[in-house]
Amino acid sequence: MTTATLTSKGQITIPAAVREALRVGAGDRVEFVEIAPGRYEFIAATRPVSALKGMFGKVRKPVSIEGMNAVIARRGAAAK
């Protein structure tokens, strides 16, 4: 098990083996995702936004911003 020590300023040094496995370096962003109460995953957030393109397949029916806002407003009103 790899461990790190928390400093008085709330900082840690990520062990070299972990940095290499996650392929992160100085200046890269990471995320802490709560997966259960008191349990977190440490995830490298190094992919560019453009990597998300096509994640959900082709758009079947284009929706305008106005259309999206109308649906949001209807669902918001129904939730009250």
Buried (B, 14 or more C-beta within 10 A) or exposed (E): EEEEEEEEEEEEEBEEEBBEEBEBEEEEEEEEEEEEEEEEEEEBEBEEEEEEEEEEEEEEEEEEEEEEEEEEEEEEEEEE
